[in-house]
Amino acid sequence: PDNFTIPFALQDNQMHDCLYRAKKQTNWLMVNDVDEFFQIVDYPNSAPNLTEYLKPFDTPEYALVQGKNWFFIDPEDHSTVPLIDVDGNVLAVNHSAIHAKDKTFLERFPYKIHGVTLAGREKSIYRPHMVNYTNAHTVKEGRGKQHVANPHTELRSAHFKYAITKNAAYRNPITGLQDINQNTPVLYDDSLVQYGPMIREILSLCESAA
């Protein structure tokens, strides 16, 4: 198919090539973009890591686990609206510190949209041998159930966006409306910031080894 006449046709072909190669190679296949990743939430009340979280669903009963989308943004692009913490206190933002060159995305985007995306941007982790046809979000043909994770107490798809108010591309594929704009309430969430120094250390070790 022509990728310019059928939206995402090339991506679909690449994704299904990966899916069918994975059927005999792995129990789980994660499908997401480079600006997204799955985050375990509410630890230690929930699973300590993704491997442990998936274990109860690694049965013939399930085909996938789905994580709801939650946007994290660059606060500089959201400067027209006060940034608040979980207690409703207005926060002062040091943009120079946040945008320091040595900061990771986890440290630069510690502000989340007030509320999960209800539909249209969720991402999934598949059991490849249970799936025949899919898209970037859910199974279109296969067998088994899907588990939709609670984004507050289990798992969410953390989705990092820069310059959200300047790009109309961030329209929800289901509703056709922008998921977020400059008037959307924003909350401080430091649950990912703590991993920034750890990632920088790992990257430094990789550079030294190279």
N, C-alpha and C positions, 0 to 999 in steps of 0.2 A: 504493500500500500504506500501511497505517496504521503510522506509525513506532513506535507504542507496542506493537504486537503482533508486528511483524517487526523484530528488533534491527538498528539501523543502516540501516534502509530509506531514510530521508531522506538520510543521508550517501552511500549507494550511488547514489541518483539524482543527487545533486549531482556526485559524482565522475565518473559516466559522461557527464553533460552536459559537464563539462570535458574528458574524454577525447575525445569526438567533435568538439568544437570545435577541439581541438588537432591533429587528424589532418592537417590541411592547413596548419598554422601553425608547427609546431616539430618538430624531430627527436627531442627528448627531453622527457619529462614526469615531474617528480618528485612523488611522493605521500608526504607525511609530515605529522605533527602539529606544532603550534607549539612543543612542547617537545622536538623531535627535529631533527637535521640530519645530513647526511652529512659525514664527516670523512675526508680522505685521511690515511693513517697511514704511518709508516716513511719519511717524506721525509727526505733526498733519494734514498733507494733506490727509492722509488716515484714516481708521477707528481707534478708540482709543483702541480697543481690539478685540479678535477673535469672541466673541459673536456678537458684532455689525457688524463685517465684514461679517459674514455668513447670516445675516438677509435677504438681497436681494435675496439670493439663496435658501431660505427655502420656495420654491413654487413647485407645481407639475411639473414644467418645468425642474428642475435640479435633477441630481442623485449624483453629487459630485463636490467638489472644489479641484483642484490639485495644489500643491505647488512644484515649481521647486527646485531641489537640489542645495545647495551652500555649498561647503566645507569650514570649518574653521579648522585651523591646529595649532599644537604646533610649535612655531618658532624655538625651539632648534633642531628639526628634519629637519628644512629647512635652516640650517646654511650656506649652500654653496651658497645661493642666497641672494642678498641684499633685505631687507624688506623695502618697501616704503609706504608712506602715499598717500592720494588721490591727493596730489599736485606733486607727484613724488620725494619727499625728502626722502633720505635714513635715516632709523631709527636705533638707537642704542638700542639693546634689553638687558634688565637686566634679565637674565634667573633665577637668584636666587630669585628675587622678584616675577616673574611670577609663579614660582613653589613652592612658600611658601605653607606650609601645610594647612593654613586656606583659601587659595584661591579656589573659585568655578571654574567649567569648563568654565563658561562664562568669567572669568577673565584670565584664563590660555590659552585660545584659541582666542585671539583677532585679528587673522590674517586670512583673507579669500583669497581663490584662485581668481585670476583675471579672473572672468567670471563664469557664471552659467553653470551647467552640462546640455547640450542641451537635452539629452534623456537617459533613462535607470535607473535613481535613484530617480525620482520624487516620492512623497508620496501624499496621498489623504485623504480627509475628506468626508465620505459618508453619504448619507441619507439612512439608512438601509432598509427601506421599498421599496426603488426603486432599490435595488440591489439583484440579485440572485446568481451570481458567480463572484468572484474577485480574484485578487492576491495582493501582497503588494503594488502595484503601481497604478493600475487602474481597472475599471470595465470590466469584460469579458462578462457578460450577465446581462442585466437589462433594465430599461427604463429611459428616461430622458437624458438631455444634461450634459456635463461636462464643468466646467469653469476652464480654465488654468490661474491661477493668474500671473500677471506681477511681476516678482521677484524684480524689481527695485522700483515699486510704490504701490504694494499691499501686497503680502504675499510670503514668501519663506520658504523652509524647510532647516533650518540651521543644518548642518551635521558635527559633530566634529570628527576629525580623529587624532590619535596619531601614530607616526612612519610610516608615509605614504610611505616613500621612501624605507622602509625595508620589506614591505609586498606586495607580488604580488596579494594578495586577492582583492586589490582595483581596479580590472579590471572592466570596464563597461560591464554589462550583455548584452548589445546590440551590442556595437562595438567590444568587446573583447580586447580593448586597455586600458591601465592604464589612468584613468581620470587625474591623477596628478603625477608628479615626481619632482626630485630635481631641475629641470630647469623651473618649472612652476612659473610665476610671482605671487607674494604675496602682498596683500594690507592690511594695518592696518585698522581695522573697530571696533570702540569702542561703537557701538550702543547697544551691549549686556553687556558690562563691567559694566555699571551703575547699573545693577540689582544684581550684586554679593553681595554687602553689605546687600541688602534687603533679599536675600535668606539666607544668614548666620544668620540674625536676626530671620527669621522665624524658621530655624532649631534649633536655640538656645532656642526659646520659646517652641518648640516641645519637646526638651530634658528636659527642666525644668518641663513641664507638665507631662512627663512620670515619 
